[in-house]
Amino acid sequence: MELGGCCRTYTGVGIDWGSASDQQLWSQAANELAGEAFGELFERHADRIYAHCFSRTGSWSMAEDLTSVVFLEAWRKRTEVRFSGDCALPWLLGVANNATRNAQRSLRRYNLLLAKLPPLEAEADFAADTAERVDQERLAQHLLCSMGGLQQAQQEVLALCDWAGLSYAEAAVALGVPEGTVRSRLFRARQHLRDLADGSQARRLPLNRSPARLLAGGTR
């Protein structure tokens, strides 16, 4: 088979990967065209998954690792899972939530172990990220700290709806809960952050601004 130009259509198969829906790509990901179909899904959604993982961890390197975990898990389950709707993003973000939750538990255990060890002498880090990336990680950590009073479920629904931009219905798919549960959790999470902002002199963060855009200097 040969690729047929910029639209990436397979000669003799007639699949235009760029215009195919996620549902169509997912169905193709279980057969001999799995590589191309899954590659298109990755191109469409990897950036959103990466931004979501970063907003939940405050670490670029961890977000990169988690993005790989998400798509590895998606590839592993490509013949088993049938997501609802035409877009795979809600299901992928649900996988990202689980991966992030597991990573955070592992990180807490690691930090507890690290705290019992004698401190190491400070050494220059010649492989450090640029100052901009470091500043972005600090800001992300600050945002995560502001969410510290929220329950895990409220943090997740806030990240999915207000930061990742999912609708209530899509967030319900990602979390595996009823849409009404998403609405109530989001209401309580937003109210908590409003109360926190009203009670402090810190600069308020608009709830509808994506951390990924904020950290990149965006306005939305």
C-alpha positions as CSV (number, residue, x, y, z in Angstrom):
1,M,0.0,0.0,0.0
2,E,1.1,3.5,-0.7
3,L,0.2,6.8,1.0
4,G,-1.8,9.0,-1.4
5,G,-0.5,12.5,-0.8
6,C,-1.0,15.0,1.9
7,C,-4.4,13.7,2.9
8,R,-2.7,10.4,3.9
9,T,-5.2,8.2,2.0
10,Y,-4.2,4.5,1.5
11,T,-4.4,3.5,-2.1
12,G,-7.0,0.8,-2.5
13,V,-8.5,1.4,1.0
14,G,-9.9,4.9,0.6
15,I,-9.3,6.1,4.2
16,D,-8.5,9.8,4.6
17,W,-7.0,9.7,8.0
18,G,-7.2,13.5,8.4
19,S,-11.0,13.7,8.0
20,A,-11.9,10.4,9.7
21,S,-13.7,10.7,13.0
22,D,-12.0,9.4,16.2
23,Q,-14.6,6.6,16.2
24,Q,-13.6,5.5,12.7
25,L,-9.9,5.7,13.6
26,W,-10.4,3.7,16.8
27,S,-12.2,0.9,14.8
28,Q,-9.3,0.8,12.4
29,A,-6.8,0.7,15.2
30,A,-7.7,-3.0,15.8
31,N,-6.7,-4.2,12.3
32,E,-3.8,-4.1,9.9
33,L,-4.0,-0.3,9.7
34,A,-3.5,0.1,13.4
35,G,-0.3,2.1,13.1
36,E,-1.6,4.9,10.9
37,A,-5.0,5.1,12.6
38,F,-3.5,5.2,16.1
39,G,-0.9,7.7,14.9
40,E,-3.6,10.1,13.8
41,L,-5.3,9.8,17.2
42,F,-2.0,10.6,18.9
43,E,-1.5,13.7,16.7
44,R,-5.0,15.0,17.5
45,H,-5.0,14.6,21.2
46,A,-1.4,14.3,22.6
47,D,-1.1,18.0,23.2
48,R,-4.3,18.2,25.2
49,I,-3.3,15.1,27.3
50,Y,0.2,16.6,27.9
51,A,-1.3,19.9,29.0
52,H,-3.8,18.2,31.3
53,C,-1.1,16.0,32.9
54,F,1.1,19.1,33.5
55,S,-1.8,21.0,35.1
56,R,-2.3,18.1,37.5
57,T,1.3,17.5,38.4
58,G,3.2,20.8,37.9
59,S,6.1,18.9,36.2
60,W,6.9,18.9,32.5
61,S,8.9,15.7,32.8
62,M,6.2,13.9,34.7
63,A,3.6,15.1,32.2
64,E,5.7,13.8,29.3
65,D,6.0,10.4,31.0
66,L,2.3,10.3,31.8
67,T,1.3,11.2,28.3
68,S,3.3,8.2,27.1
69,V,1.6,6.0,29.7
70,V,-1.9,7.2,28.5
71,F,-1.3,6.3,24.9
72,L,0.5,3.1,25.8
73,E,-2.6,2.1,27.8
74,A,-4.9,3.2,24.9
75,W,-2.9,1.1,22.5
76,R,-3.0,-1.9,24.8
77,K,-6.8,-1.6,25.1
78,R,-7.6,-0.6,21.5
79,T,-9.4,-3.9,20.8
80,E,-11.4,-3.9,24.0
81,V,-12.6,-0.4,24.7
82,R,-15.5,1.2,22.8
83,F,-15.9,4.8,23.9
84,S,-19.2,6.7,23.5
85,G,-19.6,9.7,21.1
86,D,-17.3,10.6,18.2
87,C,-14.4,12.0,20.2
88,A,-11.8,9.9,22.0
89,L,-10.5,12.8,24.2
90,P,-12.9,12.3,27.2
91,W,-11.9,8.6,27.4
92,L,-8.2,9.5,27.0
93,L,-8.5,12.1,29.8
94,G,-10.1,9.5,32.0
95,V,-7.0,7.3,31.5
96,A,-4.8,10.3,32.2
97,N,-6.7,10.9,35.5
98,N,-6.0,7.3,36.6
99,A,-2.3,7.5,35.5
100,T,-1.9,10.9,37.3
101,R,-3.5,9.5,40.5
102,N,-1.2,6.5,40.5
103,A,1.9,8.7,39.8
104,Q,1.0,11.1,42.7
105,R,0.7,8.2,45.1
106,S,4.1,6.9,44.0
107,L,5.6,10.4,44.3
108,R,4.2,10.8,47.9
109,R,5.8,7.5,48.9
110,Y,9.1,8.5,47.2
111,N,9.1,11.9,49.0
112,L,8.4,10.2,52.4
113,L,11.4,7.9,51.8
114,L,13.6,10.8,50.6
115,A,12.8,12.8,53.7
116,K,14.3,10.0,55.9
117,L,17.7,10.2,54.1
118,P,20.5,12.6,55.0
119,P,20.5,15.7,52.7
120,L,22.9,15.8,49.8
121,E,25.2,18.6,49.1
122,A,23.9,21.0,46.5
123,E,25.3,20.6,43.0
124,A,25.0,22.7,39.9
125,D,22.5,21.3,37.5
126,F,23.9,21.8,34.1
127,A,21.0,20.0,32.4
128,A,18.3,22.3,34.0
129,D,15.4,23.5,31.9
130,T,15.2,27.0,30.8
131,A,14.2,29.7,33.2
132,E,10.8,30.0,31.5
133,R,10.0,26.4,32.0
134,V,11.1,26.5,35.6
135,D,8.9,29.5,36.2
136,Q,6.0,27.7,34.6
137,E,6.5,24.7,36.9
138,R,6.5,27.0,39.9
139,L,3.3,28.7,38.8
140,A,1.7,25.3,38.2
141,Q,2.8,24.2,41.7
142,H,1.2,27.3,43.1
143,L,-2.0,26.5,41.3
144,L,-2.0,23.0,42.6
145,C,-1.4,24.3,46.1
146,S,-4.5,26.5,45.8
147,M,-6.5,23.4,45.1
148,G,-5.1,21.6,48.1
149,G,-8.3,22.1,50.1
150,L,-10.4,20.4,47.4
151,Q,-11.3,16.7,47.4
152,Q,-9.5,14.6,44.7
153,A,-12.8,14.2,42.8
154,Q,-13.3,18.0,42.8
155,Q,-9.8,18.7,41.6
156,E,-10.3,16.3,38.7
157,V,-13.6,17.7,37.6
158,L,-12.2,21.2,37.8
159,A,-9.2,20.3,35.7
160,L,-11.4,18.5,33.1
161,C,-14.1,21.1,32.7
162,D,-12.4,24.5,33.4
163,W,-8.9,23.6,32.3
164,A,-9.1,20.9,29.7
165,G,-12.4,22.4,28.3
166,L,-14.6,19.3,28.4
167,S,-18.4,19.7,28.5
168,Y,-20.3,18.2,31.5
169,A,-21.2,15.2,29.4
170,E,-17.6,14.6,28.2
171,A,-16.3,15.0,31.8
172,A,-18.9,12.4,32.9
173,V,-17.5,10.0,30.4
174,A,-13.9,10.7,31.4
175,L,-14.7,10.1,35.1
176,G,-17.3,7.4,34.7
177,V,-19.9,9.2,36.8
178,P,-23.4,10.7,36.0
179,E,-23.5,14.2,34.5
180,G,-25.3,15.5,37.5
181,T,-22.4,14.5,39.7
182,V,-20.0,16.4,37.5
183,R,-22.1,19.5,37.8
184,S,-22.3,19.3,41.6
185,R,-18.6,18.6,42.1
186,L,-17.7,21.5,39.8
187,F,-20.0,23.9,41.6
188,R,-18.4,23.0,45.0
189,A,-14.9,23.2,43.5
190,R,-15.5,26.7,42.0
191,Q,-17.2,27.9,45.2
192,H,-14.2,26.8,47.2
193,L,-11.8,28.6,45.0
194,R,-13.9,31.8,45.1
195,D,-14.1,31.7,48.8
196,L,-10.3,31.2,49.0
197,A,-9.7,34.1,46.6
198,D,-12.1,36.4,48.5
199,G,-10.3,35.7,51.7
200,S,-6.8,36.5,50.5
201,Q,-5.0,39.4,48.8
202,A,-3.4,37.1,46.2
203,R,-4.1,37.8,42.5
204,R,-7.2,36.0,41.4
205,L,-7.1,33.4,38.7
206,P,-10.1,33.4,36.3
207,L,-11.7,30.0,36.6
208,N,-12.2,29.8,32.8
209,R,-8.6,30.3,32.0
210,S,-6.7,27.2,30.9
211,P,-3.5,26.7,33.0
212,A,-1.8,25.6,29.8
213,R,-2.6,28.9,28.2
214,L,-1.8,30.9,31.4
215,L,1.6,29.2,31.8
216,A,2.3,30.0,28.1
217,G,1.4,33.6,28.6
218,G,-2.1,33.2,27.0
219,T,-5.2,35.2,27.9
220,R,-7.7,32.4,27.7
